[in-house]
Every structure is written in C-alpha cells, then in structure tokens.
C-alpha cells in the first residue's frame, strides 16, 4: 500500500521571494498540494489573484499567525490593535516564541478574534480558504486553544488541520549544495515508515528579504539558504519518480476519507 504524503508550503505572503517561489512551484512542479497563507504578511495581497488560480487543485489554508519569530521582520495583527492587545509584546508585534505567548497567557477569545480578522483578510482578497493550521503551533502553548479553534473551524466551515501535525516528523537534512539536499531528500523518503507523513516546507527564493529572516537561533542567511533549497526541490522533476511510491494528497482529500 502506498503511504499518504501531505506536502504543505507555508508562509505565502511573508515575502515576495516566498510568493514567487510557491507560484513557480505550483506552475512547474508536482510536489505541493497545500499552501498555507500568512494573512499578516506584507505581500499577501500582491499575488492573491495568481494563487487563487490554483485553488481547484490545491488546498489554500489560513496559516494562523500569532507569533512573530524574526528580529527585524515583524508580524502584526490583522484586527484592531486594541482587540489584539493581549497577543502583542511591548513593541506592538506578536510574541516572538510560543513560550513567550504562553507566559503572557492571553485569553483564547483574543486569538479567535484575530483568527477571524485573518480569515476575513484572506477571503476579502478572493482566496477560497479551506483549512486552518498554525504558524509555530500556538495551540500547543495556550490551554484551551485547540478545542476553541476546532469549534471555530466548524462554525466557519473550515477543516481544522492541526490534528495532522502528529504526522510531521521533520524533513531531510539541509546541506551546503542543492545536490547534497537532493540526496538527503531521497534518503529521508526511503526511511519513511509511517503510513502518513506531513511534509512542511517554506519555499522562497534567496533574496535580501529572506536574509532578514533571522534571530538568536538562526543567524542571517541560514533560513534564506534553507528556503532556497526547498524552493529548488519543489521544482525538481525528481519528485515525479519520488511520488510514484506515495499518495500525495490535499487536506480536503483526507477529510473526505474520514
């Protein structure tokens, strides 16, 4: 029996480099079946129309963002700042880590208000959103948020994709060259044993934008190179052979099976 493979590209809207990479991968590649959209991203409106053209064959999701992980690039709320105040640090941006968010202990209602604002932002751009997942997994840090988001998704007619996080076990090791990363990808795929795998990638073209994606754990350029590798991989024709032994799916396909 073929193993189920959920390939998800995250952070559409976070940078022009991310938008361009994901759109190119959807046009030329065969890997991506789900695209998670970052409503607070500064470039979400720029390419929404181009992304919408793929909605018939790719699931588009709300990548609920209530953490702002980088030092010099900030994610801020889509809703009114006063309504989102419990989610914001002293600089007016989302807390940098899940642990900081947990320490702030915002009410779950504040997250739901911001989720609604982010969904409105995406649907207002004409994006047919079908599921919700979480940027940096906020439902792991706030008690009660998982159940609240599950109910919120039912009310909004969305698939709550967080339960599929249990099928995520990382990805292939990054390397100094694309050839090394491609070889690591083949080794990683051969080692997969679980019947279902969630593969999360962040394709983005190497650029000044992505070099700004840095913090104390990731010096400038590290994340940029990793995302460049994932961008090249998403275009790689090698995935045609790789997917022959897998069943690539959208989240909506899994929902239909349940």
N, C-alpha and C positions, 0 to 999 in steps of 0.2 A: 504494500500500500504506500502511495506517495505521502510524504509529510506535507502538512499545511504550512505555507510560508506567507507571513504578513509583512510586506515591505512598506514602511511608512517614512515619508520625507517630512521632516519638521522645519518649522521656523520660516515658512513662506511669509514674506512681508517684513522680515527683520532687516534686510539689506537688498539693494539692487542686485548684488552678486548672488544672493540666495534665489531671488526670483528668477533671474536669468538662467541659473543652473538647473533649477527644478523644471522650468518650462522647456528647456532644451532636452532634459532627460525624458520628459513626457512625450516630446515630439520624436526623438530619435531612439530612445532606449526602450527596454521592455521590463525593467525591474519594478518601478514604482506603481503601487496600486492605491495608495492612500496619501493624501497631502494634508498636513496639519497647519492651519493658518494662524498667524500671530496677529490678532486684531490691534494690539498697541504698537505693532511695528510701524516705523515711519514710512515704509514703502508698500503697505498693504493695498492702498488704493491704486497705485501706479500700474499694477499688472493684473488686477482682479478680473478684468474682462477677458484677458488672454487665458487666465486659469479656468474661468467658467466654461470655456470651450471644451475642456476635457472632462466635465462633470458626468457625462453619460457613461464613461468607462472607468473613472477614478473617483473614489470617495474623497470628499472635502470635509475637513473637520475643524472645529473650534479648538485651538491649542490654548486652553485656558491659562492665562499668564498672570500670576500674582507674585512672581519673583523676578528680580532684575539682577542677573548674576555678574555682569561685567562692571569694571571700574569706571570706564569712560563712556560707555554706551548705556543709556537708561531706558527702561520700560516704565511708562506711567499709565495711569488708568484711562479707560475709555469713558467711564462715567464721571459725574461731577466729583471734583476733588474732595468736597465735604463728605459726600456719601462714601467715598473710598478711603477716608482718612485713617480708619483702623488698620488698613493694609499698607500704609506708607511709612517710610522712615523719616528722619528729620530733614532729609533733603527733598522730600516730596516724591520719591520714587518707591517702587515696590522693594520690600526687604530683599537683601542680596542672597540669602540662603534659606532653605527650608527650616533650619534650626532657629534662625532669627525670626522667621514668621511665627513659628511655634511659640517662641518666647514672648512675642507681642500678644499672642492669644486673641486675635480679632474674632468677633462674633461670626459665626457661619453665615449669618444673613448678609454681612458685608461682602463676603465672597460671592454669594448668589446675586447680589445687586450688580457687582462688577461683571459676573458671567453674563447676565442679561444685557448689560451695556456692550460687552464684547460681541455677543451674538448679534445684537442689533447693528453693530458696526459692519460686520461681515455680510449679513443679509441685505443691509442697505446698499452694499456695493454689488448686489446681484449674485452673491455666491450661495449656491444651494447647499447649505451645511447639513450633513447627515449624522455626524457623531461629535462627541466631546472627549478629548483627552487632556492631560495636564502637563504643562511645562514645568519640569522639575518636580513632578508628582506631589502637588500640595496636599492632596487628600491623605498622604502618608503622615503628614505632620500636624494636621488640625483635627482633633477629635470631633466626630460627628459630621465632618465634611463629606466623607464618602457616601454615607446614606443620604445626605441632603442633596448632593449632586445627582445621585441616582434618581431620586424623586423629581428633581428639577428637569432632568432629561426626559423623563416620562411625560411631564407636563408640556415640554417643548417639542415632543415628537422626535427626539434625537436618540441615537444609540449611545449608551454610556460605555465608552471603550476602556475605562480604567481596569476592569477585571481582566482584560487581555494582557495587562502589564506582567502578569505572572509568567507569560511565555517569553519575556525578554531576559536574555542572559548575556548581554553584551554583544560584541561583534568581533570581526577579525582585527588582529593587531595592526596598528599603523606602522609605517616604515619610511625610510628616507627616500624611497623612489616609488613610482607607481607600480613597477614590476614587482617589487617586494610586497606591496599591499595586495596586488592581484594574486600572488602566490599564497599569501596568508589567507585571503578570502577562500581560495579553493580548499586549503587545509581545514579552515573553520567549517565550511559546508560539509566536508567529508566526516567531520567529527560530530555533527549534529545527531542526537539520538532521540530527542523529544518528538512526539508526533506533531506538535505545533510550535512554531518559532515566530516571535515578533522581532523583526529586524528594523531598528530605528536608525535613520541616517539624517545628516544635515548638509545636503549638497550645497556648495557655494563656491563660486569662482574666486581664486586667490586675488585679493584686492586690498586697497587701503582700508576699506570698510571692515573686512573680516580680520585684518591685522589689529583692529581696535577691539576685537573680542578677546579680552584678556582680564586677568585678575591675579590675586596672590597665588593661586594654584596653577594658572596657565599663563606663562609669560607671552608677550606679544609675538605673534607668528605661529604659535603652536596650534591653536584652534584653526587658524586660517589654513594651515597646511593639511590638517586632518580633513577639513571640509572640502578642500580642493581634491584630495584623494577620493572622497566619497562622490564628488561630482564626476570625476573621470570614470569611476566604477559604474555609476548609474548610466553612463553612455556606452559602456563596454559591451560589444557584441558577444562576449563570453557568457553573458547571462542567458542567452538563448539555450546554450547547452546546459548550463547550471540548472535552469528552471525545468529542464526536461524530466528531472527526477523529483521535482517538487510540485506542489499545487499552489500557485500564487493566488492570493485572494484579497478582496476588499473586505472591510468590516461588515458591509451590508450582506455579503455572501455568508459570513459566519452567523449573522443574526437570522438569516433565512433557514439555516440548518438547525437552529435551536428550537 
